[in-house]
Amino acid sequence: MSTAHRDPWLLTPGPLTTSAETKQAMLHDWGSRDATFIETNARVRRSLLKIANAEATHVCVPVQGSGTFAVEATLGTLIPKDGKALILINGAYGQRMIKILKYAGRASATYETAEDTPPDPKHLDALLSNDKAITHVLAVHCETTSGILNPIEAIAEVCAKHGKSLIVDAMSAFGAIALDATKVQYDAIMASSNKCLEGVPGMGFALIRKSVLEGCKGNAHALSLDLYDQWVAMEKNAQWRFTPPTHVIVAFDSAIQQFFAAGGITERYRRYKENRDLLISGMRALGFETLLPDHLQAPIIVTFKMPEDSKFDFEVFYDRLKDQGYVIYPGKLTVAPSFRIGCIGAIGTEQINGALRVIESVIQDMGVRDGRPAAA
Ligand SMILES: *Cc1c(COP(=O)(O)O)cnc(C)c1O
């Protein structure tokens, strides 16, 4: 996090700012059969299981591509052709799972709440009692659309009670918000290299209950997304079926080692929470309001309502922040016009304070009175 850093700071949900050490790890070429690379790949898979305390129950299956590839691969591999999934939705990533199941030709039902409202486990309980055809429940841990933290522990309890298989898109929370497999019962969680573990983009992975994956042969709707086949092949010869993203994996290995050396999930959560709290208090001092009440706000990304002042122009605001070294993110909400600022990546209070100073001076230059949104 040196001041000689000349790339803009990415206050986004990924790709994120990575450390110099992580970038440096990529300055070599590896053959996919190279023994060092094979050992690195095995270490990454073991480490990911360790982060979730899932070594005894789950296996780690990586897949090339962005996070969505891992979600699509996991759903297609785990949900059989005659299965039916109930999708809990309160944002774009829940919506995306409907689309994925449509492409895969799997039956689905949905339980949708507003983007600022978590699902109610009692209602889930009733839905599962009423529709016996449901085999799987799909949930998003932190819905990055708003930054809301969904109650996975309570959802998992209801699923366990009904004997349903729970699959969690933990993409934007994995490594920062614990989802301990010895405490929370899930059959699979998915995440990617470029979110809270601060690697570079290019691979996703799923931690899948071994006893469940063993029964998934022939389920997948696409060869390249067949995680059963990927797993069996990787167990057999320690290699990826198709060209592995070698540089991404080696950078991810470095990022994960830095993660453990810094104090693991406890420390990552602490740093992101510190970033979030500083960001929110600084923005509130400028009149901005968050979409979410504090108790629903995950330490991942914060949604701010668009200011009411007619002199505020988001495009201008965004461009000026970027010119001064800070990249923020547009909103993706349907409930209210908004923009987002991320708390994750190789950044700390120095960068959040820097962003706040720039935001204050940019809105002053724009002639904006303050960040207050229109009354609801
Ligand atoms: C980032 C993210 C994904 C994956 O998005 P990609 O653009 O494919 O990497 C999926 N779910 C959630 C909740 C995410 O934050």
The ligand as an SDF file (V2000), in Angstrom:
LIG
                    3D

 15 15  0  0  0  0  0  0  0  0999 V2000
  -18.8280  -11.2310   -7.9070 C   0  0  0  0  0  0  0  0  0  0  0  0
  -19.9780  -12.0900   -7.5980 C   0  0  0  0  0  0  0  0  0  0  0  0
  -20.3240  -13.1810   -8.4240 C   0  0  0  0  0  0  0  0  0  0  0  0
  -19.5670  -13.5420   -9.6740 C   0  0  0  0  0  0  0  0  0  0  0  0
  -19.4980  -12.5240  -10.5930 O   0  0  0  0  0  0  0  0  0  0  0  0
  -18.4460  -12.5910  -11.7860 P   0  0  0  0  0  0  0  0  0  0  0  0
  -18.6170  -11.2720  -12.4420 O   0  0  0  0  0  0  0  0  0  0  0  0
  -18.8030  -13.7290  -12.6310 O   0  0  0  0  0  0  0  0  0  0  0  0
  -17.1030  -12.7980  -11.1410 O   0  0  0  0  0  0  0  0  0  0  0  0
  -21.3740  -13.9900   -8.0290 C   0  0  0  0  0  0  0  0  0  0  0  0
  -22.0610  -13.7330   -6.9040 N   0  0  0  0  0  0  0  0  0  0  0  0
  -21.7720  -12.7000   -6.0970 C   0  0  0  0  0  0  0  0  0  0  0  0
  -22.5790  -12.4940   -4.8600 C   0  0  0  0  0  0  0  0  0  0  0  0
  -20.7230  -11.8410   -6.4250 C   0  0  0  0  0  0  0  0  0  0  0  0
  -20.4110  -10.8120   -5.6230 O   0  0  0  0  0  0  0  0  0  0  0  0
  1  2  1  0
  2  3  1  0
  2 14  2  0
  3  4  1  0
  3 10  2  0
  4  5  1  0
  5  6  1  0
  6  7  2  0
  6  8  1  0
  6  9  1  0
 10 11  1  0
 11 12  2  0
 12 13  1  0
 12 14  1  0
 14 15  1  0
M  END
$$$$
